[in-house]
């Protein structure tokens, strides 16, 4: 796909996405909102995965973003977009901290440190009630609460910006540097890439994105406590959406977000609100995805398309060869 | 007031339990090179098995222990055969996410089957304690410590003195050379994974009469387990034993001597983890591990 084609595709889908959200009823609006925030989270996770950094603690960013948004809004009466900037600042600071603390650790070490980061933050949130109000929880000041429509729009715009950021990054030197780091870090270093610098920038961007999603969701929900903010749920969602859609691709996290919200709704319809079923399905998706479909939905579709394209090309080649043979004969 | 004696006893007892909790995790990483994010669920299922054994047939958790461990061994072997075997050579991301998915499934099956209510198995000795001067020793914790010591000792005996244990250590040292010596790699890996799950289940049985059981208990223990493994050094089983005691002493110290420390004690593991990662990622006894 050429760059111009790709750009126009992004613009058109963004308009459709926003249009569907605004013009349809509250139920569809709610779905689109959940898809939007999940998309931001999934793209952020996928950005890290592109560089070989597996995060098992995206709820750390999500939770910090939620607290930053609600606390700053309540304290200074900030409107939503300003408070989201606060969220993003704190998210990128947390990303910076993670990058500095983990240094050149990769793979398992990095995964475990992210897991520990989110658990550690959850306990800190419980133990610092003077800031977070502890287990009692925290409400968004109702006077500040914007209309639901505005929240839907903010969600959509956030998702569109996240997609644009990922598209822009995918065309830059940054993307190739990250990919080289994922495949072979020493070799990447020999090519003149300084992994540490790239990693700091990457985690800051990715952290800001996930925190912004958390902040938007906090405005939507209006209530926070440590269990809600740092729940494992969003850590799980942030990884299964890209994996189901197609990890390390641009389109994967987007497809995955639609698919996951669809799955969640389907399980709600079939099993009602009973606890556990949706998480059980996510676990099964993860297992089946890793064992049988490691390239995800998008990867499977693409390899199918490639195969049929190759077949057509081969048929054409055979036909023309036959044609030549006839002329000769 | 002087808590020193009480502090030492409590920390020792906790350290024994942590050792048992972490040693299965460490075994599966040290030998199979698969970090098992579902290990916490082995603990959780072991705890439920012990709970139901007591409540349905009145079987004492200590009598149920061998049965639960045998069941853990079988389930571990099955999970290895069905899933883990396929990702042995896959990138670490696939192993991490696969075992995470298995854990998620087990956790939620337990949640659906037995609800999220906290329970506890209460054998007659659960609430009794012995006094030594002014030191109180909880009988259930002392029993758990003794069981942990026996099981960990048994594991070391298996690794050092038996043919299969030696074979599995050979695999950890050099997989290709072991294969050339005629060791059946998949069978040994499966057995090791099964033993790891059995040790996890045994931890669960002990937890069932010390603390509360819930479908989510495994995850919290898992994170602590990782902190211990990194502290001791990834891949070193002896390192994990040391790490378990270091963490147990650190947590107990915070709980006893820091104001408001009981809540913060849960967070000690994460602080220790970050400090170790920054200062010495290889851990106390660890080998240098890439990835």
Interface residues (C-beta under 8 A of the other chain):
Chain A: X49 X52 X54 X56 X101 X102 X103 X105 X106 X107 X108 X109 X111 X112 X113 X115 X116 X117 X119 X120 X123 X124 X126 X127 X232 X236 X239 X243 X274 X275 X276 X277 X279 X280 X282 X283 X284 X285 X286 X287 X290 X291 X294
Chain B: X35 X37 X83 X86 X87 X90 X92 X93 X94 X96 X97 X98 X100 X101 X102 X103 X104 X105 X107 X108 X109 X111 X112 X115 X116 X215 X219 X220 X223 X226 X227 X230 X234 X260 X263 X264 X266 X267 X269 X270 X271 X273 X274 X277 X278 X281 X291
